[in-house]
Amino acid sequence: MLALRKVAPNDPNLALLEVPEPTPGPGHVVVDVAAAGICGTDVHIMHDEYRSDPPVTLGHEVAGTIAALGDGVTGWEVGQRVVTETYYSTCGRCEHCRTGRPNLCASRRSIGSFEDGGFAPKLSTPATNLHALPDDLGFPEAALVEPLACVVRALLELNELRAGDRAVITGPGPIGLLALQVAKASGARVVVLGTAADAARLELAHRLGADGVLTVEAADGLAEATAEALGGEPDVAIECSGAEPAATLLLRLVRKAGRFVQVGLYGRPIALDFDQVCYKELRVSGSFATTPSSWHRALVLAGSGAVSLGAIVGATYPLVEWERAFEAVAARTPGKVLLVP
């Protein structure tokens, strides 16, 4: 079968190669991949800005159908529609694993970076990672459950976003649009910020219920326009773009005694006026990937319609057109760009 692989370190070293089809080991299943989202992390891996262990098949936002069961797998059947969590293995013994935070395990190996992922027709994954899909959730939408779980982890599990909160989000990409919907479902008022190049993405944010969409080029009046749209200074600033100027801007916009939430990855060290954390007595938090509980909550949000994943599905490409797909991501195509192996 063909698979899109990071073949060696250095930038970019991606290639579509013929590899053997996986077989399920004990406790594992093989999934026929129906859709796989291109994440910013995949772009970082391509440019050697995120750790990986090449040669490895990329792709960790995966939805599909169970094709084969390994020895000892119970509770699942061939043909079931599923999504899979991303951790191929963790130590299971460290403090983080034992307290429900396997995302922080130092021995963690994830699909798409250290184990073969979903940019291929078939994927092997532990059966314990599977979640059954609601009948009315299609495969393209289901490929967005993983990024939704990341947002749930950041905004609901680590920050308890509340009704009445005034939130400002930088970055109207897929993560920012999911953060917008989770915040609105929590009862917050939300302004989404982007650049002039994000016009189509900001229009999508508007259609998804943002209380205001603004471009950062109007810097002189941005604080006033944000406060006017929210009915006051932001209580919580949510950085989803992975752009240094956005983090700098949010430290300026968020109110005193507010919260700064880092969701996007930069792929390199950045410089910030972090004295603002002291001067404003800000509470700063970051989040890394997902936990099993965040997957359960994400599926409830998607299954209930509180978050529309379908609204964020963007362009889809066959695996052989992966270069066009990555170009679409770089061009800030609205919504999530998917590969359909």
C-alpha positions in Angstrom: 0.0 0.0 0.0 1.1 3.6 -0.5 1.9 5.7 2.6 3.0 9.3 3.1 6.2 9.1 5.2 8.8 11.3 6.8 11.7 9.3 5.4 14.6 11.0 7.2 15.4 14.0 9.3 15.8 17.4 7.7 13.4 19.5 5.8 11.1 18.3 4.3 11.9 14.7 3.3 8.3 13.6 2.8 7.6 10.9 0.2 4.8 8.6 -0.9 6.2 5.1 -0.7 5.0 1.6 -1.0 5.0 -0.2 2.4 3.6 -3.5 3.6 0.0 -3.6 4.9 -0.1 -3.8 8.7 -1.4 -6.9 10.5 -2.9 -6.6 14.0 -0.7 -7.8 16.9 -2.2 -9.0 20.2 -4.6 -6.4 21.6 -4.4 -4.3 18.4 -6.8 -3.7 15.5 -6.2 -2.7 11.9 -8.4 0.2 10.7 -9.3 1.0 7.1 -8.6 4.7 7.0 -11.6 6.7 5.6 -10.3 10.2 6.3 -7.3 11.7 8.0 -6.9 15.4 8.8 -3.7 17.4 8.1 -2.6 19.0 11.4 -0.3 21.8 12.0 1.9 19.2 13.8 2.3 17.4 10.5 3.6 20.6 9.0 6.0 21.0 11.9 7.2 17.4 11.5 7.8 18.1 7.8 10.0 21.0 8.7 11.7 19.2 11.6 10.1 21.6 14.1 8.4 18.7 16.1 10.0 15.5 17.3 9.5 12.4 15.3 11.2 9.1 14.6 11.6 8.7 10.8 11.1 6.7 8.8 7.4 7.0 9.9 4.0 7.4 8.3 2.4 10.7 9.2 -1.2 11.4 10.3 -2.9 11.2 13.7 -6.4 12.6 13.1 -8.0 9.4 11.9 -11.4 8.0 11.3 -12.3 4.7 9.6 -13.6 1.1 9.9 -12.2 -1.8 11.7 -10.7 -4.3 9.2 -9.1 -6.9 11.4 -8.9 -7.9 15.1 -5.7 -9.1 16.8 -5.6 -11.8 19.4 -7.3 -11.0 22.7 -9.4 -8.1 21.3 -13.0 -8.2 22.7 -15.9 -5.8 22.5 -15.2 -4.8 18.9 -16.3 -6.2 15.5 -15.0 -6.0 12.0 -16.9 -3.3 10.1 -17.5 -1.0 13.1 -16.9 2.7 12.5 -14.4 4.2 14.8 -11.9 7.0 15.7 -8.7 6.2 17.4 -6.7 8.0 20.1 -3.2 8.8 19.2 -1.0 7.2 21.8 0.4 3.9 20.5 2.1 3.2 23.7 2.9 4.7 27.1 4.8 3.3 30.1 1.6 2.9 32.2 3.6 3.2 35.4 4.7 6.8 35.7 2.9 9.4 37.8 1.3 10.9 34.7 0.0 7.6 33.3 -1.4 6.6 36.7 -3.2 10.0 37.2 -5.0 10.1 33.9 -2.4 12.2 32.0 -0.8 9.8 29.5 -0.2 12.8 27.3 2.7 13.7 29.6 4.3 10.3 29.8 8.0 10.6 28.9 7.9 7.2 27.2 4.8 8.1 25.1 5.0 7.0 21.4 2.2 8.4 19.2 0.9 7.5 15.8 2.0 9.8 13.0 5.3 10.8 14.7 6.9 7.8 16.4 4.6 5.0 15.1 3.0 4.7 11.6 -0.1 6.9 11.3 -3.1 7.4 9.2 -1.8 8.9 5.9 -2.1 5.4 4.5 -5.1 3.1 3.6 -4.6 1.0 6.7 -3.5 1.7 10.3 -2.6 -0.5 13.2 -3.6 0.8 16.7 -4.3 -0.6 20.1 -7.9 -1.6 20.6 -8.0 0.3 23.9 -7.6 3.5 21.8 -10.9 3.1 19.9 -14.1 5.1 20.2 -17.3 4.1 18.3 -18.7 6.8 16.1 -22.3 8.0 16.4 -24.3 6.9 13.4 -24.9 10.4 12.1 -21.3 11.4 12.2 -19.6 11.0 8.8 -16.0 10.0 8.4 -14.7 13.5 7.2 -16.3 15.1 10.3 -15.1 12.3 12.5 -11.5 13.0 11.5 -11.9 16.2 13.5 -12.7 14.5 16.8 -9.0 14.4 17.7 -8.5 18.2 17.3 -11.8 18.8 19.1 -10.5 16.7 22.0 -7.4 18.8 22.1 -9.6 21.9 22.4 -11.7 20.3 25.1 -8.5 19.5 27.0 -7.4 23.1 26.8 -10.6 25.0 27.5 -12.8 22.7 29.5 -10.6 20.3 31.5 -7.7 22.7 32.3 -9.6 26.0 32.3 -13.3 25.4 33.0 -14.5 28.1 30.5 -17.7 29.4 31.9 -21.0 31.1 30.8 -20.5 34.8 30.7 -16.8 34.7 30.0 -15.5 37.1 27.5 -13.0 35.3 25.2 -10.7 36.5 22.4 -9.2 33.9 20.1 -6.2 34.4 17.8 -6.0 32.1 14.7 -9.1 31.2 12.7 -7.7 27.9 11.5 -9.4 24.6 12.4 -8.3 24.7 16.1 -9.4 28.3 16.5 -12.8 27.5 14.9 -13.2 24.6 17.2 -12.2 26.7 20.2 -14.8 29.3 19.1 -17.6 26.6 19.1 -16.5 25.1 22.4 -16.5 28.6 24.0 -19.9 29.4 22.6 -21.3 26.1 23.8 -20.0 27.0 27.2 -21.9 30.3 27.1 -19.0 32.7 26.5 -19.0 35.7 24.2 -16.2 35.3 21.6 -14.2 37.5 19.3 -11.9 35.9 16.7 -8.8 37.7 15.4 -6.9 37.0 12.2 -4.9 38.7 9.6 -6.2 40.2 6.3 -5.1 36.9 4.6 -7.6 35.1 6.9 -10.6 36.8 5.4 -12.3 33.6 4.3 -11.6 31.9 7.6 -12.9 34.9 9.5 -16.1 34.8 7.5 -16.5 31.1 8.5 -15.9 32.2 12.2 -18.7 34.7 11.8 -21.1 32.1 10.4 -20.2 29.8 13.3 -21.5 32.4 15.8 -18.5 34.6 16.7 -19.7 37.8 18.4 -17.0 39.7 16.4 -14.3 39.0 13.9 -11.5 41.5 13.5 -8.2 41.8 11.6 -5.1 42.5 13.5 -3.8 45.0 11.0 -6.1 47.6 12.6 -3.9 47.5 15.6 -4.5 51.1 16.9 -8.2 50.5 17.6 -8.1 46.8 18.1 -8.3 46.8 21.9 -11.4 49.1 21.8 -13.1 47.2 19.0 -12.5 43.9 20.9 -13.9 45.2 24.1 -16.9 46.8 22.3 -17.8 43.4 20.7 -17.4 41.5 24.0 -19.0 44.1 26.3 -15.7 44.6 28.2 -12.1 43.5 28.2 -11.4 39.8 27.5 -11.4 37.6 30.6 -9.6 34.8 28.7 -7.2 35.0 25.8 -6.9 31.8 23.7 -3.9 31.6 21.4 -4.5 29.1 18.6 -2.3 30.5 15.7 1.2 29.5 16.8 2.4 33.0 15.7 4.6 35.1 18.0 2.8 38.4 17.3 -0.5 36.9 18.3 0.8 35.9 21.7 2.2 39.4 22.2 -1.1 40.9 21.2 -3.2 38.7 23.5 -0.9 39.6 26.5 -1.9 43.2 25.8 -5.6 42.6 25.2 -6.5 40.3 28.1 -7.8 42.1 31.2 -6.0 42.2 34.6 -6.5 39.0 36.6 -7.5 37.3 33.3 -6.4 34.0 31.8 -4.0 33.3 28.9 -4.4 29.9 27.3 -1.8 28.6 24.9 -3.1 26.1 22.4 -1.1 26.6 19.2 2.5 25.4 18.7 5.3 27.7 17.5 7.9 25.1 16.6 10.6 27.3 18.0 11.4 29.5 21.0 9.7 32.9 20.9 10.2 36.2 22.7 7.4 37.6 24.8 6.9 40.5 27.3 6.2 38.0 30.1 6.4 40.7 32.7 2.8 41.3 31.8 1.9 38.0 33.5 3.1 39.7 36.8 1.8 43.2 36.2 -1.7 41.8 35.3 -1.6 38.8 37.7 -2.5 36.6 34.8 -3.2 32.9 35.0 -1.3 31.2 32.2 -1.9 27.6 31.0 -0.9 25.4 28.2 -2.2 22.0 27.0 -0.6 19.1 25.2 -2.7 16.8 23.0 -5.5 14.8 24.7 -6.5 12.6 27.5 -9.1 9.7 27.3 -11.6 12.0 29.2 -11.3 14.7 26.6 -12.2 12.3 23.8 -15.4 11.3 25.6 -16.4 14.9 26.0 -15.5 15.7 22.4 -17.7 13.0 21.1 -20.6 14.2 23.3 -20.2 17.7 21.9 -20.0 16.5 18.3 -22.8 13.9 18.7 -25.2 16.4 20.3 -24.6 19.0 17.6 -23.3 21.5 20.2 -20.1 21.6 18.0 -20.5 21.3 14.2 -17.6 19.4 12.8 -19.1 19.3 9.3 -18.9 23.1 9.2 -15.1 22.9 9.5 -14.5 20.2 6.9 -12.6 21.9 4.1 -11.0 20.5 1.0 -10.3 16.8 0.6 -7.6 15.2 -1.5 -6.7 11.6 -2.4 -3.4 10.4 -0.9 -1.6 10.7 -4.2 -2.3 14.5 -4.2 -0.7 15.1 -0.8 1.5 17.9 -2.1 -1.6 19.8 -3.2 -3.2 19.2 0.2 -0.2 20.5 2.1 -0.2 23.5 -0.3 -3.8 24.1 0.6 -2.9 24.2 4.3 -0.1 26.7 3.7 -2.6 28.8 1.7 -4.9 29.0 4.7 -7.8 27.2 3.0 -10.9 27.6 5.3 -11.6 24.6 7.4 -9.7 21.3 7.9 -7.8 19.9 4.9 -8.3 16.1 4.7 -6.5 13.2 3.0 -8.8 10.4 1.9 -6.5 7.3 1.5 
